[in-house]
Amino acid sequence: MHPRHVLSALLLSALLLCARLHARAQTAPPAHPAGASGPLRSRIAEVLAAPAVRRAHFGIAVTTLGGAPLYGLNEGQLFRPASNAKLFTTAAVLALESPKSTVYTVVRGAAPDAAGVVAGDLVLAGAGDPAFSTGDLPYRSPADRKAAVPAAPADPLQGIDDLAAQVAAHGVRRVTGNIVGNDALWAWEPYPDTWGIDDLNTADGAPVSALTLNDNTVQLRVRPGANVGDPATATLWPATPSQPGSGYTLEVTATTVAEGTAAALRIERAPGSKIVRVFGTVALGAPRSRELPIDDPALFAAAALRDRLLARGVAVQGVATAQHRLPEDARSFTAESREPLPHLDYVNNAGAGPVDMPSCDRIVRPGETAPPCAFPVRLAEHRSAALGEDVAYTLKVSQNLHAEMMLRMLGSLYGDPALPPSPAPSTTAQGARVLRQFLLNAGLDGEDFVFYDGSGLSSHDLVTPRATAQLLAWAARQPWFAEWKAALPVGGVDGTLASRFLQPPLRGRVFAKTGTLGESNALSGYLDAASGRTVIFSIMVDTHSPLGLADRNALDQIVAAIAAAN
């Protein structure tokens, strides 16, 4: 055969193979029957016909635990998942990492000399411990917290104080350089660029950093004066470190009104500003508080460590500074996050031990050689709680920052196909790239989802109820499923479902993730139905009225209908 014909035949074969692979990848997911009649269809139609919700857009997918479709309504249409996105992020991190994985927050520097002098800087390096110095883990249910013996409020900087104590115990008496807060394991990209500006002044929108302290928040406490008309007072907890510019300055003009009066208190901070304005009114006997995000967590942590070192008699000649690393990839988020990762596969690490050890600004796994480090001596360390504990906390209370940190962890470890774990700083796009490949590998249709973050705070996130049900069915076959299901809020018992499904037969039988973002709402998970079998459901609603709880009540009524019909 002529070489040109051979080449043509090879090209034709390759094209046919690509076409078959494409067709396989684009195979339509199984249809979810709506049913021409039947009690479930009739009951859902009745719920959705109510005047308070009939203008909203609903999507529903119901399957067996094995994934066989039972019922569907708009199940293949895209909805904003809100915090249902955390189902996808936590499943990915449990599949690709061990639930026993831990990381270390460390203080590094030169070895102290005979007089206890450290020449140069001390570096406080974060490796992505989301619960450093919070005391939140393990998660405790409302009943457990109520039964606990009351204790004095925990010091939000206890983790920093422990590190300072270790440094002093090493014989350090003076530091000639600065205290450097280093979060360069991940790119300095504190806010995904699709988050709403109204979230950036709340704890829900706390900035993402590899060096995180107290969930990167401080509590603003506003108290009324002694008498009507007196100025109100405001304080921060923990207090702003002594170094100017490391925290917030308060401008308080709020006044006191009579007890029982409807107060109108406003708290404002311009993006990037260190000035917090507190104005309006606060009523006698009704102090107010709100969590504020820390503007630069690495700088705040370094300044806090400097203060605690000084309190322990360690002189610091320099100041607190932050060391960030800017993103290096100039591509758009869409281009970077949708690139395939052929090397990524599932290595279910459920039986593995702790794997993550920080060295300077990267994670080194067992058996790897640590790169050279300019600060060779580890003077203090704090080991995080196990990843599985944080997954439970994140799902139970719907913690946005922790979910974002899990996404960054995935990007850091698997986002570079050339050398996982990647030596480059992890970005949100790298994490989304890993998440996308994970979902494709799990069998989800790539057109059924798009994620711009790990928590669901982005209004650009989109997913179908069908894909959510598929993920839930896939997870049910994994070795970590029991731990993951137990981490979901339980109806009438704990987490964000503690006040829903309070009565039998649903109390204790709904294991599901909530989701609320603007005029979107979602509830997806597992349901122990009346028949005794477990079914999967995903219910999402967009563009509902912002007034009242009609949409949420409709979700709960649909869950009750599914339970009765199955």
FENBEL-V286848 format. One line per field, one symbol per residue. ss: DSSP state (~ for helix, > for strand, _ for the rest). psi: psi as a letter, one per 40 degrees, with the letter a starting at -180 (. if undefined). Layout:
ss: ???
psi: ???
This chain:
ss: __~~~~~~~~~~~~~~~~~~~~~~~_____________~~~~~~~~~~________>>>>>>>>____>>>>>____>>__~~~~~~~~~~~~~~~_______>>>>>>_______>>___>>>>________________~~~~~~__________~~~~~~~~~~~~____>>___>>>>___>__________~~~___~~~________~~~>>>>>>>_______>_>>>>>___________>>>>__>>>_______>>>>______>>>>>>>>>____>>>>>>___~~~~~~~~~~~~~~~___>>___>>>>_________~~~~~___________________>>>__>>>____________>>>>>>>___~~~~~~~~~~~__~~~~~~~~~~~~~~~___________>_~~~~~~~~~~~~~~_______>>___________>>>~~~~~~~~~~~_____~~~~~~~_>>____~~~____________>>>>>>>>__>>>>>>>>>_____>>>>>>>>>_______~~~~~~~~~~~~~~~~_
psi: ihdddddddddddddddddddddddehhiiihhdhdaidddddddddeehdeeeeihihhhhiideehhdiihfeeihihebeedddddddddddeiheeiiihhihiaihiadefhhhaihhhhiffhdfhfdeeiihhidddddeihhiihihefddddddddddddeehdiheaihhhhfediiggdhheeiideeeeiddfiihieghhfffiihhhhiiadiheiiiihiihiihidhheeaihhhheiihiiheihighihihiheiehhhhiaihihegiiiihhihdgdddddddddddddddeehhhdaihiihihiieheiiddddeehigdehihghfdeiahehhihbfihhiheihhiihegehheiihhiiiddddddddddefhddddddddddddddeehedghiheihiiddddddddddddddeeiheeeihheaededheeiiiidddddddddddeeieeddddddeiihhediaeedeifdiiedheehhihihhhbfiiihiaihhideeihiiihhihifihehafddddddddddddddde.
